[in-house]
Amino acid sequence: MSNWFGIRDIDLFIILVVLSMVAVAQFYRGRKVNLKLIEFTARRLEELYKPVDKNYWWIGVYVGFRALYKLLKGVLDRVEVTFILLPRHSIFYFPISLLTTRFDRIFLVYWYNKRIPREAHLVQKGYYRRGVKRVIDMKGLRMDKRVIRGKEYYAIYNDHTLVMRLVDFLKNVEKIDLVKHIAFVPKNNTLYVAAKYDPEYLDDLVEKTLKLALDYAVVLEKTKR
């Protein structure tokens, strides 16, 4: 018997069987890769942050996790990490995620227990496909473009000194291309970091963002309550 486009039922059956076998093989291969990255990242984060307390929550199935590490370093209270991997275990969704999510991501959010008075962002050009103004409330902020080590960033801020802290950070980070958005956010008193994940540069990203967060904690400690 023939089927659509001249494909016989037996041929269609063989195609489906082959696709199923490939999907199963990709599931186990992709799951193994993601689980190794999850285990490595969680372990390394704990070694770097040395938290006094910690909590974890799974995200999806083999996709990542969210972690909350209690730091108790002066006014720097805690860091929240969100780690999201591409769905390598899904042969059908993985190609779509390469177009939508594009890459593995890690978000570091450092929480202060004291108010941040001013605001500053650096956003890599092209990171937000719909534009930065759709993501950041521009009220009271100015915006200009900066080229830092060959990469274009939008600087959005109401405090030049604060945005220069972020510029200096990007000048010293080992691989600047990984840092997509970094900001001091007074709305929730945080230092926010959105980055492309690369296990080779995880230590550098964590160590240097932690130093940035701690240095600004010293500034906040000196300000009047």
N, C-alpha and C positions, 0 to 999 in steps of 0.2 A: 504493500500500500504506500502511496505517496503522501507527503505532507506539504505544508506551505513551502514555496520557493523550491520545490522539487526535492526536499529532504525526506527520505524514507523514514518510517517510524523506527526502524532498527538503527539507522544513522543517528536519529535524534536521541535515542536511548543511550547510544555509545557516547555521544557528546555530553549528555547529562551525567553519566557515570564518571567520565574524565573530569568534568568540572567539579563534581563532588569530591573526587579524590584530591584534586589540586586545592580545593577549599579546606579540606581537612588537614592536608600537609601544611598549608599556610597558617592555619589556626595554631597548630602546635609550634611551628617555627616562630611565628610572631608573638605568641604568648610567652615563649621562652625568652625572647629578646626583651620584651617589656618587663617581665618579672625580674630579670637581671638588673635592668635599669632602675626599677623601683626599689629593689633591695639595696643596691649600691648607693642610690641617692639618699634614702632614708638613713642609712648607716653613716654616710659621710656628713650629712647635715648635723646629726647628733654629735659627731666628733668635732665639728667646727664650732657649733653654737654652745655646746656643753650646757644644755638647759637644766634647770633645777626641777622642771616638771614638763611633761609632754603628753599630747593626745593626738591620735590619728583617726582619719575617716577615709574610707575607700571612695574613689570616684569611678563609677561604672565598673566594668569587668575588665581587668588588666589594662586600664587606661591611666591610672594614676592615684594620687592621694592628696588629702589636705592635712596639714600638720600644724599644731599650735605648740610653740616652744616658749616656756616661761623663762625669762632671762634674769630679771631683777638686777639690772645694771643702772642704778640711779633712776633717772626719769625715763630711761628706755625700758619699758615694761616687758614686752614680749615680741615675738616675730611669728607671723602666720605665713606658711608656705603652701602654695597650691602648685602641684606638679601634674601636668597633663601631657600624655604621650599620644602620638598618632596610633590609630587602631590597627596595628600591624597584624593582628590575629584575624582580621576580617578581609578576605581577598576582594570582597565586593565594595565595602565602604572605604577601604584604605585609599584607593585612587581618588575618591571624592574628597576625602579629608586633605589630600595633598593640594587640592584646589581651594578648599575653604579654610581649614586651619593652617595649612602650609608647612608647619614644623612643630616639633616638640617644644613645649613652653614651660617656663617656671616663673612664678610670681612670688616675690618676697615683700611682705608688708610689715614694716617695723612700727610698733605702736608706742607712743609716748604717753605718759600719765600727766603731762603738762601741756598747756595750750601752745600750738604753733601759731604765731601771730601773722605770718605772711605766707605767700604761695609762690611756687616756682615749678615749672615743668620743662623737660626736654623730651621731645617726641621725634623719633626717627621718621623722616619723610617716607610716606608710603605704608607705614605700619597700620594706620587706620584707613581702610579703603574708602570710607564715606567722609573722611576728613576729620581733623582734630576738633573742629568747632561743633561737631555732632557728639563729641565725647566729653569735652571740657567746657564748663560754664565760663564763658569769656568775660562776664561782667566784672569790671574793675581791673582787668588784666590787659597787658599789652602783649603783642606778638611780633617777633622778628625771626629771621632765618639765620642760622649759624652753620658754618662748615667746620667740623671738628675732626681732625685727622682724616680728611677726605670724605667724611660722611655728612650728609645734610640733616639737620635737626631743626625743628620748630622750637623756639624758646618762648614760653608763655609764662608771664610772671608779673608781680607787683613789687618785687624786691630784687634789685640788681645784684646785691651781695649774695643773696640766697641762690639765684640762678648760676652765679659764678662758682659756687660750691659744686653744683652739678656738672658744670663745664670742666672744672678741674678733675672731678671724678672720671669723666669720660676720657680725658687726656691721659689718665694713668691706668685705666683698666686694660687688661692684657689684650682682649679682643673686642674692640668697640662695636663691631657689627652685631654682636649678640644683644646689646642693650637697646630695647625698642622704646621704652617709656620709663622715665625716672622722674619722681616728683616729691616735693614736700607739700602735703595737703592739709591745710588748717581745718577743713570740714570735719575730719575725723582724727586729726593729730597724728598723721602717719608719714613715714617715708615709704613711697610706693615704687616698686621695681618690677617691670615686665620685661622678660628676656627670652630669647631663643635658647633652648637648652642644649648644652654640649657638655658631656661628662668630663671631657678633657680640661674644660675651663671652669668647672663648678667651684673648685676651691678659690680661684681668683675672684669670681663673682661674689661669693659669700663673704670672703675675708674683706674685700674692699667696700662692699655695701655696708657691712657691719661696722667697719672703721668710720665710714661716712656718717652712719647713724649715731655712733658713740661720740664722734666729734661734735655733732650738732646737739647731742644731749648735754654736753658741757656748756654750750651756749645757752640752752634753755635753763639749765640750773643756775646760771648767773643772772638771768633776767628776774625782774621783780615779779612776785606773785600777785 
